Amino acid sequence: MNTNGHGCVLNRGRNVAKELKSAGVNKVSVSLNASDEETYNEVCKPKFAGAYAAALQFIRNSKEEMETEVTAVTTPEIDVKKTSETAKKIGVKFRLRKCVPCFW
């Protein structure tokens, strides 16, 4: 499953990762796209405060339930190396995705 990792903040009080696992999800890919909150807010433009911390917590929760990876897109705003290091610190795989610009 691909996600932005906001499941915990959108469903407060629920163990979203555990529910996904029991529903049959066995792998989650979280598009983090930042190594810090400021960059995350600039790049991802979340609708609520604390979205970066919520995404990190979702990643931590998910790795306890299923295979979990963090991804980032190749854009100038994103420090790929630092985002990769963030994933490593949490203990999950990192995958880089190529940015495909709009063509229309």
Secondary structure, DSSP 4 states (H G I P E B T S, - for coil): -EE-S-HHHHTTTS-HHHHHHHTT--EEEEE---SSHHHHHHHH--SSTTHHHHHHHHHHHHHTTSEEEEEEE--TT--HHHHHHHHHHHT-EEEEE-------
